[in-house]
Amino acid sequence: MINFSYLKQTARSNLKFLLAFTAVLCVFVIIMTNVFTPAVMEETQIGIEGTVLANILTGNGTLIGFMSNSFYALMAILFPMVYSIMVGNRLIAEKIDKGYMAGFLSTPVTRAQIAASGAFYLTVSLMIMWGTVYCVGIAAAERFQPGALDVDKFLLLNAGVFLYHFAISGICFFASCLFNTSRNSLLLGAGLPLYFFVMSLIIKLSDSLDYLKYFTLNTLFDTEKILEDNGFEADFAVLGALALILYGTGIIIFCRRDLPL
Amino acid sequence: MKEIDIRNLTRDYGNGKGVFDICLTVGRGEAFGYLGPNGAGKTTTMRHLMGFIRPRHGSVSVQGMDCWKNRSRIQKKIGYLPGEICFPGDMTGIGYLKLIAAMRKMKDFSAAEKLIDYFELDPKGKIRSMSKGMKQKTALVAAFMHDPEILLLDEPSSGLDPLMQGKLIELIENEKKRGKTILLSSHIFEEVEKTCDRIGMIKSGRIIRQITAGELRASQMKTYRVIMADDEGCAEILRMYPDAVRGKEQRELIVSVTDGCINELLALLSAHRVLSLTEEKHTLEEYFMKFYGGDEK
C-alpha cells in the first residue's frame, strides 16, 4: 500500500516541521520538570485559588498532576495541532492546488498508494514526536527531580495525547483528501480542531455547560481520568477508531473523485 | 485495437465549458494533432486519458484499457506532458526526475541523462528558481525518459525558445519514426502541421473537423504582403489577382495563394521591382473561420 520512494520524499519535505515542533515540545517538557518543584506548586495553588484558572490549572500537587493540568491541557493540545494542520494540507490538497500531483500520478504508483504513504507519514511522525517528548520528559525529570515523576502515568498521558493528535490529524488529512484547494482544506482541517479546542475551554468555565462535552473531541483526552486511572480506555479506543475511520475514508474519497490536474 | 480510443466523451462543466461528444481514435505509430484555441477542451480530453477525471458519458481507453479503471496500469505506457507545468518547489530538477524514475521503478537513468543533454538542461538548481523554459524542459525529460509507447503532449513547446522548439519537433519526429503513438495538443498551427499525420480541430468542446495534414496543407491559402516599387507593378498584380487587397501603405498589396500556385506569383513579382515581401501569419481563429465558414458562434 505504501510507495517507499514517495514516502521518503514526503518525509524529507516535512522533516523541518517535525523537528521544529518536536524540539519546542521538548523544551517545554524540560522547563516543566525544572520549574514545578513542590514549593512552586504550592505557591501557585494558593495564588489562583478561587479564580477561573483554578479549574484549569490546579492539580493534585504532584509533578505529573501539574504537568497534566498545564502542559497537557494547553500547550500539548494546541501547538502540535498546527503541525497536523500544516502537514495534513501539504500531503494532498496543496499538491492538487499547486498542480504537481499530476507528476506523481503520471507514474504507475496508484492514488491509494500516494494517499496511504501520506497517511503513514503523518501518523508515524506524530508517534515519533510524542515518543521523543516521552523520552526527553523522563530524562529531564530524572535529572532535575529524581523519582518525582510517575513514569507509568507519564506514558499513559503521552499515549493519550498521541491518540488525540492521531484523531486531529485524521480530520486534517480527511479535509486534505476532500478538497481541491488549500483554502478549503484548511477551512475544515484547521477550523474543526480549533472549534473543538474553544469548546473544551468553554466547558471548563462552568459545570452547567457539561453537556457540551459531546460537541468536542478534546474531552476524550481527559487527563484527570488518566491520572485517577478511571475509565480512560474507552476514550482512547474511540480516538483511535475515529482516526482510523477518518484516514481510511480520506484515502477512499481521494481515489474516487475527479482531480482538476 | 486502437492505441487511443475516445468514444462519445462528454463532460459538461456548465456555461458551455467542457467537452461534448468527442470521438477520436489514434492508431499505433500515428501522430494526431489536437488543434484548438485556449479553453476549447484539449486539456480536459487529456485529463480523461490520464484517468484524472471520470467520463460522465462515453468511454476513454488506452490500448483497450479503460483510462479511469486502469489509470495506474496505463501510466506504464504513457508519457504525459501537462499543459500547466508545476513541480514541488523545494526539490531540485535532478531530485525530481530521480524521484519520478524511482516511482516508475526505472532501473536505468541513462535515457534521462541523454534527454537532459539534448535539451541542454541544467537540472541541479532548485525548481523554484528555474525559468519557465527550464521547467518545461524538466517536464519534457520526465515525459520521455521511460521510453513510453504513447505520448500525450499538451502544448509541448510553450515556454521554449525557437531553437529548443526545433529540437523538440525533431525529437517528436524521431519518436514517431520509432513507432510511438502521439497525441499532441496545441493552439499553434505550425507545431501541429510539422509533426502530425492527422489533425482534429476542436472548438468549444466539440471536434469540428478531422483532416489529414496533407489535405490541410493543400487547401491552405497563404497570405503575402508585398510592397511594390512602382504603380505599374501594382496594377499588374491587381490584374492577375483580382482578389488582392490594397494595404495601408502606399503600393502595398495583400495577396492570398495556395502553395500550388506560388510559382506564378513569384514569377510575376520577379518581373517587377519589389520593396518588401512578408508572409502574413494566420491566426487559429482565421483557420477555423475558413474551415467552418462564418456560421460558428
HADDOCK unambig.tbl for C-alpha pairs under 7 A between the chains (distance, minus, plus):
assign (segid A and resid 5 and name CA) (segid B and resid 99 and name CA) 6.62 0.50 0.50
assign (segid A and resid 5 and name CA) (segid B and resid 102 and name CA) 6.25 0.50 0.50
assign (segid A and resid 5 and name CA) (segid B and resid 103 and name CA) 6.17 0.50 0.50
assign (segid A and resid 6 and name CA) (segid B and resid 103 and name CA) 6.95 0.50 0.50
assign (segid A and resid 98 and name CA) (segid B and resid 86 and name CA) 6.75 0.50 0.50
assign (segid A and resid 99 and name CA) (segid B and resid 86 and name CA) 5.60 0.50 0.50
assign (segid A and resid 100 and name CA) (segid B and resid 86 and name CA) 4.95 0.50 0.50
assign (segid A and resid 100 and name CA) (segid B and resid 87 and name CA) 4.98 0.50 0.50
assign (segid A and resid 100 and name CA) (segid B and resid 88 and name CA) 6.38 0.50 0.50
assign (segid A and resid 104 and name CA) (segid B and resid 100 and name CA) 6.95 0.50 0.50
assign (segid A and resid 106 and name CA) (segid B and resid 75 and name CA) 5.77 0.50 0.50
assign (segid A and resid 106 and name CA) (segid B and resid 80 and name CA) 6.71 0.50 0.50
assign (segid A and resid 107 and name CA) (segid B and resid 75 and name CA) 5.46 0.50 0.50
assign (segid A and resid 107 and name CA) (segid B and resid 76 and name CA) 6.90 0.50 0.50
assign (segid A and resid 107 and name CA) (segid B and resid 103 and name CA) 6.28 0.50 0.50
assign (segid A and resid 107 and name CA) (segid B and resid 104 and name CA) 5.47 0.50 0.50
assign (segid A and resid 108 and name CA) (segid B and resid 72 and name CA) 4.59 0.50 0.50
assign (segid A and resid 108 and name CA) (segid B and resid 73 and name CA) 5.96 0.50 0.50
assign (segid A and resid 108 and name CA) (segid B and resid 75 and name CA) 5.16 0.50 0.50
assign (segid A and resid 108 and name CA) (segid B and resid 76 and name CA) 5.89 0.50 0.50
assign (segid A and resid 108 and name CA) (segid B and resid 104 and name CA) 6.01 0.50 0.50
assign (segid A and resid 109 and name CA) (segid B and resid 72 and name CA) 6.25 0.50 0.50
assign (segid A and resid 109 and name CA) (segid B and resid 103 and name CA) 6.41 0.50 0.50
assign (segid A and resid 110 and name CA) (segid B and resid 72 and name CA) 5.41 0.50 0.50
assign (segid A and resid 258 and name CA) (segid B and resid 52 and name CA) 5.91 0.50 0.50
assign (segid A and resid 258 and name CA) (segid B and resid 53 and name CA) 4.38 0.50 0.50
assign (segid A and resid 258 and name CA) (segid B and resid 54 and name CA) 6.31 0.50 0.50
assign (segid A and resid 259 and name CA) (segid B and resid 52 and name CA) 5.29 0.50 0.50
assign (segid A and resid 259 and name CA) (segid B and resid 53 and name CA) 5.90 0.50 0.50
assign (segid A and resid 261 and name CA) (segid B and resid 52 and name CA) 6.86 0.50 0.50
